[in-house]
Amino acid sequence: METKKRIIFCIENFQHGGITKALENIISLIDKTLYDVSIFVVNQENGPYKKTFSPYIKYPEDKLLKALCTNFRKYSGFHQLSLILIKSIRKIFAKHGFDIFEHRLNKWARKISKDQYDCIIAFAEGYITNFVSKIEGNKVAWIHIDYKRYLTYAHNIDESSTYNSYNCIIIPSKFSSLSFIDVFPGLKSRVRVIPNVIDSNIIKLNATKADNLDKRFYHSSCKILSVGRICYEKRFFEIPTIAKRLKTLGLDFCWYIIGDGSDVETNTLLQAITNEGMNDYVIPLGRKDNPYPYIAQCDLLVSTSLSETFSYVVFEAKTLGIPIICADFGTAPEILDDTEGIITSIEEMHLAIFELLYDDKKELKKYIRNLQNYNYNNYRIIQQFYSIIGS
């Protein structure tokens, strides 16, 4: 009997996000008779994906490493003070040439190297990619971002030596792959464009679990929905202005937002809703561990994002037969064609929404018909993945 290939994914935490969603989907489709799957998680604090990933966790949580990479602003009292103290100690040691954080990462890199995996996958950018670069073996970096945009937030950090250590770099879209290659032209031959997988059966099953929907998700003649983390990239703060323009056009609607974010970003959204007088029309519902019943029961899914590498919510809406209006970010033409919805600018988004939802909704119904037989093909994608990690 052939020995299973041993692969390990490395991530930061169990929290909501595109990375954990992508990992959940890929793990669900990997043939467990051929591959032994493990996950290394830095911060193993409770989160929506802890139960899902727990069977694959091989290594215990490193308490110090967790503290060093935890945002102390999320906590208060003694816990916050202890995190601030630990980070202050790190700075003091770093001034004398010793980085505690790097020391702990190196310790785990040596441990994982010793365990000899057939493939080690950095499934998050930033320090996770740097961490995996230190591990010996066949290494894969999985990029979930527009790398050029990432560099603006990362203060143009030089990661050339980090990515040079990888055998392969997987990127889910053509647009984002070109963004990465523009920065690292010498790595072009190692880049593979492989879309993320979608577990359509789970999406459709969870969409039927509508027993305890948020009471604020009440009936209106038109239900618009946006889903994602409340952050600058998603541009939910633009929604109240778009909604006000829709109201001026005479549309009867409610625009619901599912997702959470930092206190600063959330308050920015709430203030924008109040400033535009849209409290009765734009309704933030907060985080929902199962957003699919809401998607299935809305009339229109709207993505206001500034940038997306692979928009899960767009594909989830298509899987549930819901038309989409999408902002004109770089990857939009790769994830949405003109039979499934409309790509438009933020400035003209209210006109596109009005066109679909006003009066007899003739155009909306056309897109619904087109999406009736939508099917996401995972087979080809998973075979491409197997070719990289070894079969």
WOWO-V636290 format. One record per residue. NEAR is the number of other C-alpha atoms within 10 Angstrom. Layout:
near
NEAR
NEAR
This chain:
near
3
6
9
14
17
18
20
22
23
21
22
21
21
23
17
18
15
18
19
20
17
19
19
17
16
18
17
13
14
16
12
12
10
13
18
17
20
21
21
24
23
24
22
19
12
11
13
15
18
15
10
13
18
14
11
15
17
13
14
11
15
15
11
15
17
19
19
21
15
17
12
16
11
10
12
11
7
9
13
15
13
14
22
18
13
14
18
13
14
16
15
12
12
14
9
8
9
13
15
19
17
14
12
15
21
16
11
18
18
13
13
20
15
12
11
15
20
17
19
28
26
26
24
20
18
13
15
19
24
20
18
29
23
20
22
18
19
19
27
25
28
22
23
21
22
22
19
17
13
14
14
10
9
11
8
11
11
11
14
12
10
15
21
15
19
22
17
22
25
22
25
21
25
17
19
24
23
19
17
22
17
14
16
14
11
11
18
16
11
15
19
19
17
19
21
23
25
24
18
18
10
11
19
16
11
15
18
12
14
15
7
7
14
12
8
10
17
9
11
12
11
17
22
23
23
26
27
24
23
26
19
15
13
18
18
26
21
17
25
25
20
18
24
19
17
19
16
8
13
11
18
15
21
23
24
23
22
20
21
19
15
13
12
10
18
20
14
16
21
17
15
19
24
13
12
14
15
20
16
11
19
22
19
24
16
18
17
16
11
14
21
23
20
24
25
23
16
23
24
26
27
26
26
24
22
15
21
22
26
23
19
20
20
22
21
22
22
28
22
21
22
27
29
30
22
24
23
19
18
17
20
24
14
12
18
20
12
10
13
23
26
23
21
19
15
21
11
12
24
20
15
18
23
18
14
22
22
18
9
9
14
12
14
21
16
15
21
21
15
16
20
13
11
14
12
14
12
16
10
11
16
18
12
14
18
13
9
17
19
13
11
